[in-house]
Amino acid sequence: MAQTGRKLPLAGVRVVDFTQVVAGPYCTMMLADMGAEIVKIERAGHGDDLRRTVPYKGRDGHQDYFNALNRSKKSVALDLKSEKHRAIALRLIERADVVVENFSPGTVDRLGVGWEAARGLNPKLVYCSLSGFGQTGPYRSRLALDPIIQAVSGIMSVTGFADGEPTMVGAPLGDVIAGMFGAYAVVNALRLVTDEGGGQYIDLSMQDALLASVGTRMGETLQAGIAPPRLGNENPLRVPANTYRTADDVYIAVMVHDQDQWKPFCEALEAPEWVDDPRFCTMALRVQNRCELNEIVARRFAEHDTAHWGARLDEYRLPYARVNDYAQALADPQVAHRGLVREVEHPVSGKIRLVGPPWRMSETQSDVKAPPLLGQHTSEVLHDWLGITEENPGR
């Protein structure tokens, strides 16, 4: 989907990207989707660690994990331990609007490209450090990956079934959410930059980001000190709200969101007698008697196939969805209609499919470009930004 005539919101913004793996690259990918020029600094001969991650099944030799997080970026290969290359990195920083890094705290300072060195060169610079636990505090030096952050943030404690073990969410949402918050903070910090300066430093931790994202579910803990239990696919405040197996062995997720949906739900399930049942007639009673209600609802869904229940729930305009696997989710007709999955030509892998940006703007739309090869744009960027014409200076 090509963009229209109006410029993207971050067109002209230059970002020096010292990130790798997931959280940092997701942040800079969001900035790229909004039109920023992202120059990804990768270690010469090594690159982002995701370039060497074991490929997904059926994709031997392809860097699918890296590709999913680095579309529309330019790769410059430098060795920051080299005095010459560090000088080049500082010159790039001097001409940048934004720097994003997700090294362990203190690493960029040891490499000579940290905030203190950068702001002396560029008073208008917005500099974002994204780390597991933040740049200060007792956990500052601890290593962190998404499962570690899911554990420490409490997400695992409420994920899974009551009689099972704490469970990780099956995708790196801690990384992704931190990346989103990073992009949000950067864009808003850019609004404060003036011709005289106004740059600032952003310290963002994955732990803080994930806790912030689940704050709406922490009311009983924040106000009463109560730690909620695991409920599987149920909702702590609404019943029925669960996944149910149909007669053709498919699971569908259903939620009765409020009291107004209770009567239509009973009618959709052809059980009008439930409406005024003294065990279930209010939401509070349904929460109190959740096990009993879930059992009879599950028995009813097992009587007919998914098509039958889909038609009934649609007729009464109730919230539901089939529980899809990834292939079914990507093939969903609504996803196709929205144009979320993009196809680009990769210089090595040929045509590849990527999940693109999820927003749709009336006047502009992000133009997705292929992820870069390691060092692919070194000469181009150093010529355009710094006037350096040496052939492959980063190799």
TIMAR-491527 format. One record per residue (C-alpha): x, y, z; residue in three letters. Coordinates in steps of 0.2 Angstrom, whole numbers, plus 5000, padded with zeros to 4 digits. Example, Ala and Ser with C-alpha at 12.3 -4.5 7.8 and 13.67 -1.06 7.14 Angstrom:
residues 2
<bakol u="5062" v="4978" w="5039" rest="ALA"/>
<bakol u="5068" v="4995" w="5036" rest="SER"/>
//
This chain:
residues 395
<bakol u="5000" v="5000" w="5000" rest="MET"/>
<bakol u="5009" v="5016" w="4994" rest="ALA"/>
<bakol u="5008" v="5032" w="5004" rest="GLN"/>
<bakol u="4998" v="5047" w="4997" rest="THR"/>
<bakol u="5005" v="5064" w="4993" rest="GLY"/>
<bakol u="5006" v="5070" w="5011" rest="ARG"/>
<bakol u="5022" v="5067" w="5020" rest="LYS"/>
<bakol u="5023" v="5055" w="5034" rest="LEU"/>
<bakol u="5023" v="5063" w="5051" rest="PRO"/>
<bakol u="5042" v="5059" w="5055" rest="LEU"/>
<bakol u="5048" v="5062" w="5037" rest="ALA"/>
<bakol u="5065" v="5071" w="5039" rest="GLY"/>
<bakol u="5068" v="5064" w="5056" rest="VAL"/>
<bakol u="5085" v="5055" w="5057" rest="ARG"/>
<bakol u="5087" v="5041" w="5070" rest="VAL"/>
<bakol u="5104" v="5033" w="5075" rest="VAL"/>
<bakol u="5099" v="5015" w="5080" rest="ASP"/>
<bakol u="5110" v="5006" w="5092" rest="PHE"/>
<bakol u="5097" v="4992" w="5096" rest="THR"/>
<bakol u="5096" v="4973" w="5093" rest="GLN"/>
<bakol u="5085" v="4959" w="5097" rest="VAL"/>
<bakol u="5066" v="4964" w="5100" rest="VAL"/>
<bakol u="5062" v="4979" w="5111" rest="ALA"/>
<bakol u="5074" v="4992" w="5104" rest="GLY"/>
<bakol u="5071" v="4987" w="5086" rest="PRO"/>
<bakol u="5052" v="4987" w="5088" rest="TYR"/>
<bakol u="5054" v="5005" w="5094" rest="CYS"/>
<bakol u="5064" v="5011" w="5080" rest="THR"/>
<bakol u="5053" v="5001" w="5067" rest="MET"/>
<bakol u="5038" v="5011" w="5073" rest="MET"/>
<bakol u="5048" v="5027" w="5070" rest="LEU"/>
<bakol u="5052" v="5020" w="5053" rest="ALA"/>
<bakol u="5034" v="5016" w="5049" rest="ASP"/>
<bakol u="5030" v="5035" w="5053" rest="MET"/>
<bakol u="5043" v="5041" w="5040" rest="GLY"/>
<bakol u="5059" v="5043" w="5050" rest="ALA"/>
<bakol u="5076" v="5038" w="5042" rest="GLU"/>
<bakol u="5082" v="5024" w="5053" rest="ILE"/>
<bakol u="5101" v="5020" w="5052" rest="VAL"/>
<bakol u="5104" v="5004" w="5062" rest="LYS"/>
<bakol u="5122" v="5003" w="5068" rest="ILE"/>
<bakol u="5127" v="4985" w="5068" rest="GLU"/>
<bakol u="5144" v="4977" w="5073" rest="ARG"/>
<bakol u="5154" v="4974" w="5058" rest="ALA"/>
<bakol u="5155" v="4955" w="5054" rest="GLY"/>
<bakol u="5142" v="4951" w="5067" rest="HIS"/>
<bakol u="5126" v="4961" w="5066" rest="GLY"/>
<bakol u="5111" v="4960" w="5077" rest="ASP"/>
<bakol u="5110" v="4944" w="5087" rest="ASP"/>
<bakol u="5094" v="4940" w="5078" rest="LEU"/>
<bakol u="5103" v="4937" w="5062" rest="ARG"/>
<bakol u="5110" v="4921" w="5069" rest="ARG"/>
<bakol u="5094" v="4915" w="5078" rest="THR"/>
<bakol u="5089" v="4897" w="5073" rest="VAL"/>
<bakol u="5077" v="4899" w="5058" rest="PRO"/>
<bakol u="5059" v="4895" w="5059" rest="TYR"/>
<bakol u="5053" v="4879" w="5052" rest="LYS"/>
<bakol u="5052" v="4879" w="5033" rest="GLY"/>
<bakol u="5063" v="4894" w="5032" rest="ARG"/>
<bakol u="5081" v="4887" w="5032" rest="ASP"/>
<bakol u="5094" v="4901" w="5028" rest="GLY"/>
<bakol u="5082" v="4915" w="5030" rest="HIS"/>
<bakol u="5082" v="4928" w="5044" rest="GLN"/>
<bakol u="5064" v="4929" w="5047" rest="ASP"/>
<bakol u="5065" v="4935" w="5066" rest="TYR"/>
<bakol u="5077" v="4949" w="5061" rest="PHE"/>
<bakol u="5066" v="4953" w="5046" rest="ASN"/>
<bakol u="5050" v="4955" w="5056" rest="ALA"/>
<bakol u="5058" v="4969" w="5067" rest="LEU"/>
<bakol u="5069" v="4978" w="5055" rest="ASN"/>
<bakol u="5059" v="4983" w="5040" rest="ARG"/>
<bakol u="5062" v="5000" w="5032" rest="SER"/>
<bakol u="5079" v="5003" w="5040" rest="LYS"/>
<bakol u="5096" v="5006" w="5034" rest="LYS"/>
<bakol u="5111" v="4995" w="5040" rest="SER"/>
<bakol u="5128" v="5003" w="5044" rest="VAL"/>
<bakol u="5142" v="4991" w="5049" rest="ALA"/>
<bakol u="5154" v="4999" w="5062" rest="LEU"/>
<bakol u="5165" v="4992" w="5076" rest="ASP"/>
<bakol u="5162" v="5004" w="5090" rest="LEU"/>
<bakol u="5178" v="4998" w="5099" rest="LYS"/>
<bakol u="5188" v="5005" w="5084" rest="SER"/>
<bakol u="5193" v="5023" w="5087" rest="GLU"/>
<bakol u="5190" v="5027" w="5069" rest="LYS"/>
<bakol u="5172" v="5019" w="5068" rest="HIS"/>
<bakol u="5168" v="5027" w="5085" rest="ARG"/>
<bakol u="5172" v="5044" w="5078" rest="ALA"/>
<bakol u="5161" v="5040" w="5063" rest="ILE"/>
<bakol u="5147" v="5035" w="5075" rest="ALA"/>
<bakol u="5149" v="5052" w="5085" rest="LEU"/>
<bakol u="5148" v="5061" w="5068" rest="ARG"/>
<bakol u="5132" v="5052" w="5064" rest="LEU"/>
<bakol u="5125" v="5056" w="5081" rest="ILE"/>
<bakol u="5129" v="5075" w="5079" rest="GLU"/>
<bakol u="5118" v="5075" w="5063" rest="ARG"/>
<bakol u="5104" v="5065" w="5071" rest="ALA"/>
<bakol u="5088" v="5070" w="5079" rest="ASP"/>
<bakol u="5086" v="5054" w="5089" rest="VAL"/>
<bakol u="5097" v="5040" w="5096" rest="VAL"/>
<bakol u="5089" v="5024" w="5103" rest="VAL"/>
<bakol u="5100" v="5011" w="5112" rest="GLU"/>
<bakol u="5096" v="4995" w="5122" rest="ASN"/>
<bakol u="5113" v="4989" w="5128" rest="PHE"/>
<bakol u="5115" v="4984" w="5146" rest="SER"/>
<bakol u="5116" v="5000" w="5157" rest="PRO"/>
<bakol u="5133" v="5008" w="5156" rest="GLY"/>
<bakol u="5139" v="5000" w="5139" rest="THR"/>
<bakol u="5136" v="5015" w="5128" rest="VAL"/>
<bakol u="5146" v="5025" w="5140" rest="ASP"/>
<bakol u="5161" v="5013" w="5139" rest="ARG"/>
<bakol u="5159" v="5013" w="5120" rest="LEU"/>
<bakol u="5160" v="5032" w="5120" rest="GLY"/>
<bakol u="5143" v="5035" w="5112" rest="VAL"/>
<bakol u="5132" v="5038" w="5128" rest="GLY"/>
<bakol u="5121" v="5052" w="5133" rest="TRP"/>
<bakol u="5134" v="5063" w="5140" rest="GLU"/>
<bakol u="5145" v="5062" w="5125" rest="ALA"/>
<bakol u="5131" v="5064" w="5113" rest="ALA"/>
<bakol u="5122" v="5079" w="5121" rest="ARG"/>
<bakol u="5139" v="5089" w="5121" rest="GLY"/>
<bakol u="5139" v="5087" w="5102" rest="LEU"/>
<bakol u="5120" v="5089" w="5099" rest="ASN"/>
<bakol u="5109" v="5099" w="5111" rest="PRO"/>
<bakol u="5094" v="5095" w="5101" rest="LYS"/>
<bakol u="5096" v="5077" w="5102" rest="LEU"/>
<bakol u="5082" v="5065" w="5110" rest="VAL"/>
<bakol u="5091" v="5050" w="5117" rest="TYR"/>
<bakol u="5082" v="5035" w="5122" rest="CYS"/>
<bakol u="5089" v="5021" w="5133" rest="SER"/>
<bakol u="5078" v="5005" w="5133" rest="LEU"/>
<bakol u="5084" v="4992" w="5146" rest="SER"/>
<bakol u="5076" v="4978" w="5156" rest="GLY"/>
<bakol u="5076" v="4987" w="5173" rest="PHE"/>
<bakol u="5081" v="5004" w="5169" rest="GLY"/>
<bakol u="5097" v="5014" w="5171" rest="GLN"/>
<bakol u="5096" v="5016" w="5190" rest="THR"/>
<bakol u="5090" v="5005" w="5205" rest="GLY"/>
<bakol u="5096" v="4988" w="5213" rest="PRO"/>
<bakol u="5092" v="4978" w="5197" rest="TYR"/>
<bakol u="5101" v="4990" w="5185" rest="ARG"/>
<bakol u="5114" v="4977" w="5181" rest="SER"/>
<bakol u="5103" v="4962" w="5179" rest="ARG"/>
<bakol u="5101" v="4954" w="5163" rest="LEU"/>
<bakol u="5083" v="4953" w="5156" rest="ALA"/>
<bakol u="5074" v="4945" w="5142" rest="LEU"/>
<bakol u="5055" v="4945" w="5139" rest="ASP"/>
<bakol u="5051" v="4929" w="5150" rest="PRO"/>
<bakol u="5061" v="4937" w="5164" rest="ILE"/>
<bakol u="5051" v="4953" w="5163" rest="ILE"/>
<bakol u="5035" v="4943" w="5162" rest="GLN"/>
<bakol u="5040" v="4934" w="5178" rest="ALA"/>
<bakol u="5045" v="4949" w="5188" rest="VAL"/>
<bakol u="5030" v="4960" w="5182" rest="SER"/>
<bakol u="5017" v="4947" w="5188" rest="GLY"/>
<bakol u="5010" v="4943" w="5171" rest="ILE"/>
<bakol u="5015" v="4925" w="5174" rest="MET"/>
<bakol u="5006" v="4924" w="5190" rest="SER"/>
<bakol u="4989" v="4927" w="5182" rest="VAL"/>
<bakol u="4992" v="4918" w="5166" rest="THR"/>
<bakol u="4987" v="4899" w="5165" rest="GLY"/>
<bakol u="4974" v="4889" w="5174" rest="PHE"/>
<bakol u="4971" v="4889" w="5193" rest="ALA"/>
<bakol u="4977" v="4871" w="5195" rest="ASP"/>
<bakol u="4992" v="4874" w="5184" rest="GLY"/>
<bakol u="5009" v="4882" w="5184" rest="GLU"/>
<bakol u="5012" v="4901" w="5181" rest="PRO"/>
<bakol u="5013" v="4902" w="5162" rest="THR"/>
<bakol u="5022" v="4914" w="5150" rest="MET"/>
<bakol u="5011" v="4923" w="5137" rest="VAL"/>
<bakol u="5016" v="4915" w="5120" rest="GLY"/>
<bakol u="5023" v="4930" w="5112" rest="ALA"/>
<bakol u="5037" v="4943" w="5118" rest="PRO"/>
<bakol u="5024" v="4956" w="5123" rest="LEU"/>
<bakol u="5035" v="4963" w="5136" rest="GLY"/>
<bakol u="5048" v="4967" w="5123" rest="ASP"/>
<bakol u="5035" v="4974" w="5111" rest="VAL"/>
<bakol u="5026" v="4985" w="5124" rest="ILE"/>
<bakol u="5042" v="4992" w="5129" rest="ALA"/>
<bakol u="5046" v="4996" w="5111" rest="GLY"/>
<bakol u="5029" v="5005" w="5109" rest="MET"/>
<bakol u="5032" v="5015" w="5125" rest="PHE"/>
<bakol u="5049" v="5020" w="5118" rest="GLY"/>
<bakol u="5042" v="5026" w="5102" rest="ALA"/>
<bakol u="5028" v="5036" w="5111" rest="TYR"/>
<bakol u="5041" v="5044" w="5122" rest="ALA"/>
<bakol u="5053" v="5049" w="5108" rest="VAL"/>
<bakol u="5039" v="5056" w="5097" rest="VAL"/>
<bakol u="5033" v="5067" w="5111" rest="ASN"/>
<bakol u="5050" v="5072" w="5116" rest="ALA"/>
<bakol u="5053" v="5078" w="5098" rest="LEU"/>
<bakol u="5039" v="5090" w="5100" rest="ARG"/>
<bakol u="5049" v="5100" w="5113" rest="LEU"/>
<bakol u="5065" v="5102" w="5103" rest="VAL"/>
<bakol u="5068" v="5120" w="5097" rest="THR"/>
<bakol u="5081" v="5128" w="5086" rest="ASP"/>
<bakol u="5090" v="5132" w="5102" rest="GLU"/>
<bakol u="5090" v="5115" w="5109" rest="GLY"/>
<bakol u="5077" v="5106" w="5120" rest="GLY"/>
<bakol u="5084" v="5088" w="5118" rest="GLY"/>
<bakol u="5082" v="5076" w="5132" rest="GLN"/>
<bakol u="5086" v="5059" w="5139" rest="TYR"/>
<bakol u="5073" v="5045" w="5140" rest="ILE"/>
<bakol u="5076" v="5031" w="5153" rest="ASP"/>
<bakol u="5063" v="5017" w="5149" rest="LEU"/>
<bakol u="5063" v="5000" w="5157" rest="SER"/>
<bakol u="5054" v="4984" w="5151" rest="MET"/>
<bakol u="5049" v="4981" w="5169" rest="GLN"/>
<bakol u="5040" v="4998" w="5171" rest="ASP"/>
<bakol u="5032" v="4997" w="5153" rest="ALA"/>
<bakol u="5024" v="4980" w="5156" rest="LEU"/>
<bakol u="5018" v="4985" w="5173" rest="LEU"/>
<bakol u="5011" v="5001" w="5166" rest="ALA"/>
<bakol u="5002" v="4990" w="5153" rest="SER"/>
<bakol u="4993" v="4979" w="5166" rest="VAL"/>
<bakol u="4989" v="4993" w="5178" rest="GLY"/>
<bakol u="4970" v="4992" w="5174" rest="THR"/>
<bakol u="4970" v="4974" w="5181" rest="ARG"/>
<bakol u="4978" v="4979" w="5197" rest="MET"/>
<bakol u="4964" v="4988" w="5206" rest="GLY"/>
<bakol u="4962" v="4975" w="5220" rest="GLU"/>
<bakol u="4981" v="4974" w="5222" rest="THR"/>
<bakol u="4984" v="4993" w="5222" rest="LEU"/>
<bakol u="4969" v="4997" w="5233" rest="GLN"/>
<bakol u="4967" v="4981" w="5244" rest="ALA"/>
<bakol u="4984" v="4972" w="5243" rest="GLY"/>
<bakol u="4975" v="4956" w="5236" rest="ILE"/>
<bakol u="4985" v="4946" w="5223" rest="ALA"/>
<bakol u="4972" v="4939" w="5210" rest="PRO"/>
<bakol u="4972" v="4920" w="5205" rest="PRO"/>
<bakol u="4975" v="4912" w="5188" rest="ARG"/>
<bakol u="4958" v="4910" w="5179" rest="LEU"/>
<bakol u="4963" v="4902" w="5163" rest="GLY"/>
<bakol u="4953" v="4910" w="5149" rest="ASN"/>
<bakol u="4940" v="4917" w="5161" rest="GLU"/>
<bakol u="4938" v="4935" w="5166" rest="ASN"/>
<bakol u="4939" v="4940" w="5185" rest="PRO"/>
<bakol u="4924" v="4952" w="5183" rest="LEU"/>
<bakol u="4913" v="4945" w="5170" rest="ARG"/>
<bakol u="4904" v="4928" w="5168" rest="VAL"/>
<bakol u="4902" v="4920" w="5156" rest="PRO"/>
<bakol u="4918" v="4925" w="5148" rest="ALA"/>
<bakol u="4928" v="4910" w="5142" rest="ASN"/>
<bakol u="4933" v="4898" w="5128" rest="THR"/>
<bakol u="4921" v="4884" w="5124" rest="TYR"/>
<bakol u="4923" v="4869" w="5113" rest="ARG"/>
<bakol u="4909" v="4867" w="5099" rest="THR"/>
<bakol u="4903" v="4850" w="5092" rest="ALA"/>
<bakol u="4916" v="4851" w="5078" rest="ASP"/>
<bakol u="4930" v="4852" w="5090" rest="ASP"/>
<bakol u="4934" v="4871" w="5088" rest="VAL"/>
<bakol u="4936" v="4883" w="5102" rest="TYR"/>
<bakol u="4927" v="4900" w="5102" rest="ILE"/>
<bakol u="4930" v="4914" w="5114" rest="ALA"/>
<bakol u="4914" v="4922" w="5121" rest="VAL"/>
<bakol u="4911" v="4936" w="5133" rest="MET"/>
<bakol u="4895" v="4943" w="5141" rest="VAL"/>
<bakol u="4902" v="4960" w="5144" rest="HIS"/>
<bakol u="4888" v="4968" w="5154" rest="ASP"/>
<bakol u="4871" v="4965" w="5161" rest="GLN"/>
<bakol u="4863" v="4971" w="5144" rest="ASP"/>
<bakol u="4870" v="4957" w="5135" rest="GLN"/>
<bakol u="4864" v="4943" w="5147" rest="TRP"/>
<bakol u="4847" v="4941" w="5140" rest="LYS"/>
<bakol u="4853" v="4941" w="5121" rest="PRO"/>
<bakol u="4866" v="4928" w="5126" rest="PHE"/>
<bakol u="4853" v="4917" w="5134" rest="CYS"/>
<bakol u="4842" v="4919" w="5119" rest="GLU"/>
<bakol u="4856" v="4916" w="5107" rest="ALA"/>
<bakol u="4860" v="4899" w="5116" rest="LEU"/>
<bakol u="4842" v="4895" w="5115" rest="GLU"/>
<bakol u="4841" v="4895" w="5134" rest="ALA"/>
<bakol u="4828" v="4908" w="5139" rest="PRO"/>
<bakol u="4826" v="4900" w="5156" rest="GLU"/>
<bakol u="4843" v="4906" w="5161" rest="TRP"/>
<bakol u="4838" v="4924" w="5161" rest="VAL"/>
<bakol u="4829" v="4925" w="5177" rest="ASP"/>
<bakol u="4838" v="4910" w="5185" rest="ASP"/>
<bakol u="4841" v="4916" w="5203" rest="PRO"/>
<bakol u="4859" v="4909" w="5202" rest="ARG"/>
<bakol u="4863" v="4919" w="5187" rest="PHE"/>
<bakol u="4852" v="4934" w="5185" rest="CYS"/>
<bakol u="4865" v="4947" w="5189" rest="THR"/>
<bakol u="4883" v="4949" w="5185" rest="MET"/>
<bakol u="4888" v="4948" w="5203" rest="ALA"/>
<bakol u="4878" v="4931" w="5205" rest="LEU"/>
<bakol u="4886" v="4925" w="5189" rest="ARG"/>
<bakol u="4903" v="4929" w="5196" rest="VAL"/>
<bakol u="4899" v="4920" w="5212" rest="GLN"/>
<bakol u="4893" v="4905" w="5203" rest="ASN"/>
<bakol u="4905" v="4905" w="5189" rest="ARG"/>
<bakol u="4909" v="4886" w="5190" rest="CYS"/>
<bakol u="4891" v="4881" w="5189" rest="GLU"/>
<bakol u="4887" v="4893" w="5175" rest="LEU"/>
<bakol u="4902" v="4888" w="5165" rest="ASN"/>
<bakol u="4898" v="4870" w="5165" rest="GLU"/>
<bakol u="4880" v="4872" w="5158" rest="ILE"/>
<bakol u="4886" v="4885" w="5145" rest="VAL"/>
<bakol u="4900" v="4872" w="5140" rest="ALA"/>
<bakol u="4887" v="4858" w="5138" rest="ARG"/>
<bakol u="4876" v="4869" w="5127" rest="ARG"/>
<bakol u="4891" v="4875" w="5115" rest="PHE"/>
<bakol u="4895" v="4856" w="5113" rest="ALA"/>
<bakol u="4878" v="4852" w="5106" rest="GLU"/>
<bakol u="4881" v="4861" w="5089" rest="HIS"/>
<bakol u="4896" v="4866" w="5077" rest="ASP"/>
<bakol u="4905" v="4882" w="5076" rest="THR"/>
<bakol u="4895" v="4888" w="5061" rest="ALA"/>
<bakol u="4879" v="4886" w="5070" rest="HIS"/>
<bakol u="4885" v="4896" w="5085" rest="TRP"/>
<bakol u="4893" v="4909" w="5075" rest="GLY"/>
<bakol u="4876" v="4912" w="5066" rest="ALA"/>
<bakol u="4867" v="4913" w="5082" rest="ARG"/>
<bakol u="4879" v="4925" w="5091" rest="LEU"/>
<bakol u="4880" v="4936" w="5075" rest="ASP"/>
<bakol u="4861" v="4937" w="5075" rest="GLU"/>
<bakol u="4861" v="4943" w="5093" rest="TYR"/>
<bakol u="4876" v="4954" w="5090" rest="ARG"/>
<bakol u="4887" v="4947" w="5104" rest="LEU"/>
<bakol u="4906" v="4947" w="5105" rest="PRO"/>
<bakol u="4914" v="4931" w="5100" rest="TYR"/>
<bakol u="4928" v="4924" w="5090" rest="ALA"/>
<bakol u="4935" v="4907" w="5084" rest="ARG"/>
<bakol u="4952" v="4903" w="5093" rest="VAL"/>
<bakol u="4963" v="4904" w="5078" rest="ASN"/>
<bakol u="4981" v="4898" w="5076" rest="ASP"/>
<bakol u="4993" v="4910" w="5067" rest="TYR"/>
<bakol u="4989" v="4903" w="5050" rest="ALA"/>
<bakol u="4971" v="4905" w="5052" rest="GLN"/>
<bakol u="4973" v="4923" w="5060" rest="ALA"/>
<bakol u="4984" v="4929" w="5045" rest="LEU"/>
<bakol u="4971" v="4921" w="5033" rest="ALA"/>
<bakol u="4956" v="4930" w="5041" rest="ASP"/>
<bakol u="4946" v="4939" w="5028" rest="PRO"/>
<bakol u="4946" v="4955" w="5039" rest="GLN"/>
<bakol u="4965" v="4955" w="5040" rest="VAL"/>
<bakol u="4965" v="4953" w="5021" rest="ALA"/>
<bakol u="4953" v="4967" w="5019" rest="HIS"/>
<bakol u="4963" v="4979" w="5030" rest="ARG"/>
<bakol u="4979" v="4975" w="5020" rest="GLY"/>
<bakol u="4990" v="4972" w="5036" rest="LEU"/>
<bakol u="5001" v="4959" w="5028" rest="VAL"/>
<bakol u="5013" v="4966" w="5016" rest="ARG"/>
<bakol u="5024" v="4958" w="5003" rest="GLU"/>
<bakol u="5042" v="4965" w="4999" rest="VAL"/>
<bakol u="5056" v="4959" w="4989" rest="GLU"/>
<bakol u="5071" v="4955" w="4999" rest="HIS"/>
<bakol u="5089" v="4955" w="4991" rest="PRO"/>
<bakol u="5093" v="4937" w="4997" rest="VAL"/>
<bakol u="5076" v="4929" w="5002" rest="SER"/>
<bakol u="5066" v="4935" w="4987" rest="GLY"/>
<bakol u="5048" v="4939" w="4991" rest="LYS"/>
<bakol u="5044" v="4939" w="5009" rest="ILE"/>
<bakol u="5028" v="4943" w="5019" rest="ARG"/>
<bakol u="5028" v="4955" w="5034" rest="LEU"/>
<bakol u="5015" v="4960" w="5046" rest="VAL"/>
<bakol u="5015" v="4979" w="5043" rest="GLY"/>
<bakol u="5010" v="4994" w="5054" rest="PRO"/>
<bakol u="4992" v="4992" w="5060" rest="PRO"/>
<bakol u="4986" v="5010" w="5058" rest="TRP"/>
<bakol u="4976" v="5017" w="5044" rest="ARG"/>
<bakol u="4977" v="5036" w="5041" rest="MET"/>
<bakol u="4966" v="5045" w="5029" rest="SER"/>
<bakol u="4980" v="5055" w="5021" rest="GLU"/>
<bakol u="4996" v="5045" w="5023" rest="THR"/>
<bakol u="5001" v="5027" w="5024" rest="GLN"/>
<bakol u="5017" v="5019" w="5029" rest="SER"/>
<bakol u="5027" v="5012" w="5014" rest="ASP"/>
<bakol u="5035" v="4996" w="5020" rest="VAL"/>
<bakol u="5053" v="4992" w="5013" rest="LYS"/>
<bakol u="5063" v="4976" w="5014" rest="ALA"/>
<bakol u="5074" v="4974" w="5030" rest="PRO"/>
<bakol u="5092" v="4977" w="5026" rest="PRO"/>
<bakol u="5107" v="4966" w="5024" rest="LEU"/>
<bakol u="5121" v="4968" w="5036" rest="LEU"/>
<bakol u="5131" v="4984" w="5031" rest="GLY"/>
<bakol u="5120" v="4986" w="5016" rest="GLN"/>
<bakol u="5119" v="5005" w="5017" rest="HIS"/>
<bakol u="5136" v="5009" w="5025" rest="THR"/>
<bakol u="5143" v="5018" w="5010" rest="SER"/>
<bakol u="5126" v="5027" w="5006" rest="GLU"/>
<bakol u="5123" v="5033" w="5024" rest="VAL"/>
<bakol u="5141" v="5039" w="5027" rest="LEU"/>
<bakol u="5141" v="5048" w="5010" rest="HIS"/>
<bakol u="5123" v="5056" w="5012" rest="ASP"/>
<bakol u="5126" v="5061" w="5031" rest="TRP"/>
<bakol u="5144" v="5064" w="5032" rest="LEU"/>
<bakol u="5151" v="5066" w="5014" rest="GLY"/>
<bakol u="5163" v="5051" w="5017" rest="ILE"/>
<bakol u="5166" v="5043" w="5000" rest="THR"/>
<bakol u="5178" v="5029" w="5005" rest="GLU"/>
<bakol u="5171" v="5012" w="4998" rest="GLU"/>
<bakol u="5164" v="5001" w="5012" rest="ASN"/>
<bakol u="5171" v="5011" w="5027" rest="PRO"/>
<bakol u="5162" v="5000" w="5039" rest="GLY"/>
<bakol u="5169" v="4984" w="5034" rest="ARG"/>
//
